[in-house]
């Protein structure tokens, strides 16, 4: 399990403490893979919306001509 550390926040003027977690190398690698998969999924969704829009617009343009 990860080690939990508590330290004062640099921007805090009231002396608040923010809990931070030190990730292991395996957890950092898992986070990186998860972030890459999220980015890939988002890119795929955007590409799909773009292609669908272009196809629909071109079919409407050809129908009107």
C-alpha positions as CSV (number, residue, x, y, z in Angstrom):
1,X,0.0,0.0,0.0
2,X,1.1,3.6,-0.5
3,X,2.7,5.7,2.1
4,X,0.6,8.7,3.2
5,X,2.3,12.0,4.0
6,X,0.8,15.1,5.4
7,X,2.5,18.5,4.8
8,X,1.5,22.1,4.8
9,X,0.2,23.4,1.5
10,X,2.6,26.0,0.0
11,X,-0.2,28.5,-0.9
12,X,-2.1,28.0,2.3
13,X,-2.1,31.1,4.6
14,X,-4.3,29.5,7.4
15,X,-1.9,26.6,8.0
16,X,-4.2,24.0,6.5
17,X,-2.7,20.5,5.9
18,X,-3.3,18.6,2.7
19,X,-2.8,14.9,2.6
20,X,-0.5,13.6,-0.2
21,X,0.1,10.1,-1.3
22,X,3.5,8.7,-2.6
23,X,2.8,6.3,-5.4
24,X,4.9,3.2,-6.1
25,X,6.5,2.8,-9.5
26,X,3.9,0.1,-10.3
27,X,1.0,2.5,-9.4
28,X,2.6,5.3,-11.5
29,X,2.9,3.0,-14.5
30,X,-0.7,1.9,-14.1
31,X,-1.8,5.6,-13.9
32,X,0.1,6.3,-17.1
33,X,-1.5,3.4,-19.0
34,X,-4.9,4.4,-17.7
35,X,-4.4,8.0,-18.9
36,X,-3.1,6.9,-22.3
37,X,-6.2,4.7,-22.7
38,X,-8.5,7.6,-21.7
39,X,-6.7,9.8,-24.3
40,X,-7.0,7.2,-27.0
41,X,-10.7,6.7,-26.3
42,X,-11.3,10.4,-26.4
43,X,-9.4,10.8,-29.6
44,X,-11.4,7.9,-31.2
45,X,-14.7,9.5,-30.1
46,X,-13.7,12.9,-31.6
47,X,-12.6,11.2,-34.8
48,X,-15.8,9.3,-35.0
49,X,-17.9,12.4,-34.5
50,X,-15.8,14.3,-37.2
51,X,-16.2,11.5,-39.8
52,X,-19.9,11.2,-39.1
53,X,-20.3,14.9,-39.5
54,X,-18.4,15.0,-42.8
55,X,-20.3,12.1,-44.2
56,X,-23.7,13.6,-43.3
57,X,-22.7,17.0,-44.6
58,X,-21.5,15.6,-47.9
59,X,-24.6,13.5,-48.4
60,X,-26.8,16.6,-47.8
61,X,-24.7,18.6,-50.2
62,X,-25.0,15.9,-52.9
63,X,-28.7,15.6,-52.4
64,X,-29.2,19.3,-52.9
65,X,-27.2,19.6,-56.1
